[in-house]
Amino acid sequence: MIKTEKYTSGPVGMLPNSRFPLLIHRSGIPGGVDAVLARFREHGWLNNWQNAGVWDYGHFHSTTHECLGCASGWMDVQVFGDNGPVVRIEAGDVIVMPAGVSHAMTGCSDDVLIVGGYPDGRDWDNLRQDHMSDADRIAVVKRIMMLPIPSKDPVSGDPIHEWIEAPSSGDAGLDDYRLALDPA
């Protein structure tokens, strides 16, 4: 049975993070790399890659949402910036990460293999808060806010109800999103 965990964070410093929750589907896709790739592709999460983890510095994407499937081993990932929680994903687990959410690998097993994917095969960028100006942050937030919610969850193929039902940035108390667009 798949158990889904939800993690949330509003903006932190120059990091936009997201009004949408980061989801972790525990035991979402057992069966290794071929099973993960097949399920991601079946549900339209394309532009896939495989690697021994993710970058070990905090980064985020403003042009797309991302999913990370652990095909083997385990990986610890710090989310939402330097003071954010560290979550461990193990073989079969899948992270569904909204655009803007900072993430960095902080540890892994020797046999870790991560498969990535993006809704509709979108291209990704690689952004770091320590390389951004105020003007960059405004542009980033605008790009993120214009992204559509993916039509399917990469694991279940269902709509991502946790994102569809998420409060607007103002209703969620995330006034920093609006301030990023109009700091006056």
C-alpha positions in Angstrom: 0.0 0.0 0.0 1.3 3.4 -0.9 1.5 6.0 1.9 1.9 9.6 0.9 3.7 12.1 3.1 3.3 15.9 2.6 5.8 18.6 3.4 5.3 22.3 3.0 7.3 25.5 3.2 6.7 29.1 2.0 9.5 31.3 0.8 12.7 31.3 2.8 15.2 34.1 1.9 15.7 34.0 -1.8 14.1 30.5 -2.1 10.6 30.6 -3.5 9.7 27.0 -2.3 6.0 26.5 -3.1 2.4 26.8 -2.0 2.0 23.2 -3.2 3.1 20.5 -0.8 6.1 18.3 -1.7 4.8 14.7 -1.8 6.7 11.5 -1.0 4.9 8.4 -2.1 6.4 5.6 0.0 6.8 2.3 -1.9 5.2 4.1 -4.8 7.0 2.2 -7.6 8.8 -0.9 -6.5 10.7 -3.0 -9.0 13.8 -1.0 -9.9 14.9 1.3 -12.7 12.8 -0.2 -15.5 9.6 -0.1 -13.4 10.2 3.6 -12.4 11.0 4.7 -15.9 7.9 2.9 -17.3 5.6 4.4 -14.8 6.9 7.9 -15.2 6.6 7.6 -18.9 3.1 6.1 -18.7 1.9 9.1 -16.8 3.7 11.8 -18.9 6.7 12.6 -16.7 9.4 12.5 -19.4 12.8 14.0 -20.2 14.1 11.2 -17.9 17.5 10.7 -16.5 19.3 8.3 -14.1 22.1 9.2 -11.7 23.7 8.1 -8.4 21.7 10.8 -6.5 21.1 14.5 -7.1 23.4 17.5 -6.6 24.8 17.9 -3.2 24.1 21.7 -3.1 20.8 23.4 -2.6 19.1 24.1 -6.0 15.7 24.4 -7.4 13.9 24.6 -10.8 11.7 27.4 -12.0 10.7 26.0 -15.4 9.2 22.8 -14.3 8.0 20.5 -11.5 10.1 17.4 -10.9 9.7 13.8 -9.7 12.6 11.7 -8.3 12.2 8.0 -8.0 14.6 5.9 -6.0 15.2 2.8 -8.1 17.8 1.3 -5.7 19.5 2.1 -2.4 18.6 5.2 -0.4 19.3 8.9 -0.5 18.9 11.7 2.2 17.6 14.9 0.7 17.4 18.3 2.5 14.4 20.3 1.3 13.3 23.9 1.6 16.8 25.3 2.2 19.7 25.0 4.7 17.4 24.7 7.8 14.8 22.5 6.1 14.0 18.9 7.0 16.1 16.0 5.7 14.0 13.2 4.3 15.3 9.7 3.4 13.9 8.1 0.3 14.5 4.4 -0.2 14.1 2.0 -3.2 10.5 2.3 -4.4 9.9 5.8 -3.0 9.0 8.8 -5.2 9.3 12.5 -4.5 6.9 14.8 -6.4 8.5 18.2 -6.1 6.9 21.4 -7.0 8.9 24.0 -8.9 10.7 26.3 -6.6 11.4 23.8 -3.9 15.1 23.7 -2.9 16.6 20.3 -2.6 20.1 18.9 -2.0 21.5 15.4 -1.4 23.1 15.1 2.0 23.9 11.4 2.0 23.3 8.2 0.1 24.1 4.5 -0.1 26.7 3.2 -2.4 24.1 1.6 -4.6 21.7 4.5 -4.9 20.1 5.1 -8.3 17.7 8.0 -8.8 15.4 8.4 -11.8 14.1 11.9 -12.6 11.3 13.1 -14.7 9.3 16.3 -15.6 5.7 16.7 -16.6 5.3 16.6 -20.4 9.1 16.4 -20.7 9.6 20.1 -19.8 13.1 21.4 -19.8 14.6 22.2 -16.4 16.9 24.9 -15.2 19.3 24.8 -12.2 19.0 27.8 -9.8 20.7 28.5 -6.5 19.7 31.1 -4.0 23.2 32.3 -3.5 23.5 33.2 -7.2 20.2 35.2 -7.4 19.6 39.0 -7.3 16.3 40.5 -6.2 15.4 41.0 -9.9 16.2 37.3 -10.5 13.9 36.3 -7.7 11.0 38.3 -9.1 11.4 36.7 -12.5 11.7 33.2 -10.9 8.5 33.6 -8.9 6.6 34.8 -12.0 7.8 31.8 -14.0 6.8 29.4 -11.3 3.4 30.9 -10.8 2.7 30.5 -14.5 3.4 26.8 -14.6 0.4 24.5 -14.9 -0.3 21.8 -12.4 0.6 18.5 -14.1 -2.3 16.5 -15.4 -1.2 13.3 -13.7 0.7 12.2 -10.6 3.8 10.3 -11.8 3.0 7.3 -9.5 -0.8 6.9 -9.6 -1.7 8.6 -12.8 -4.5 10.4 -10.9 -4.8 14.2 -10.7 -2.6 15.6 -8.0 -5.4 16.6 -5.6 -3.0 17.9 -3.0 -1.9 20.6 -5.5 -5.3 21.2 -7.1 -6.8 21.8 -3.6 -3.9 23.9 -2.3 -4.9 27.4 -1.1 -3.9 30.4 -3.2 -0.6 32.0 -2.0 -2.6 34.7 -0.2 -4.9 32.2 1.5 -2.0 30.1 2.6 -0.5 33.1 4.4 2.4 33.2 1.8 2.3 37.0 1.3 6.0 36.8 0.3 4.9 35.5 -3.1 3.0 38.7 -3.7 5.8 40.8 -2.2 8.3 39.2 -4.6 6.2 40.4 -7.5 5.5 43.9 -6.0 7.9 44.7 -3.1 6.5 48.2 -2.7 
